[in-house]
């Protein structure tokens, strides 16, 4: 659960700093981790990429707001 929180916090921070370039930035970080042989870091950065994409995704008609 803590790792998921860190991933979402990282995604939000990268999005605030990098704005429209956030997904590309996170993808570069994932690639760099893999190039360094850091498989765990690669996976975590890929999770950050997914979280960023979810944060910027426009709502669907089926999405509900409370």
N, C-alpha and C positions, 0 to 999 in steps of 0.2 A: 504494500500500500504506500509506503514512504517513497519508493522509487517512482511510482505513478505520479505522486505529487511533485516530485523533483522534475519529472519530464514536462508536466504541464506548466510549472513555474518557469522552466528554461524556455519553453516554447513562447510563453507570454513575454519574457524578457527579450528574446531574440526578435520577436515581432515588433516590440516597442522600439528597439534600437535600429533594426535593419529595414523595417517597414515592408515595402513591396519586394525587397530582395531577401526577406527572411527565409523562404523555402530554399532558395539557391544557396544561401549562406550555410544553412543546416546541412544541406546535401554535400557541400564542400567539406564541412567538418566530418561528416560520416565517411567520405572518401579518404580524407587525410588519416583518420583513425585506422581504416582498413589498410592503407598503404604502410602504416607503422606497425601493422600486425596486431592491432588492438581490436579484436573481434567483438569484445563486450562493448567497448566505446562506440564501435560502428553500429551495433544494434541499438544502442541507446540514442545515438544521433538520428537513426532512421525513425525511431519512435517520436523524437522531437519533430521531425519533418511531418509525420502523420498528424501530430497534435496541432502544428501550425496550420496545416491544410484544413483541419476541422475548425479551428478558430476563425479562419477567414471564409469558410464555406457559407454561401448565402442560405437562408432557411428555405426548406421545402414547404410546400403547401400543407403537408401532413405534420410538420413540426407544430407543437403547441407551446404556447407561452403561458406561464402561470403568473 
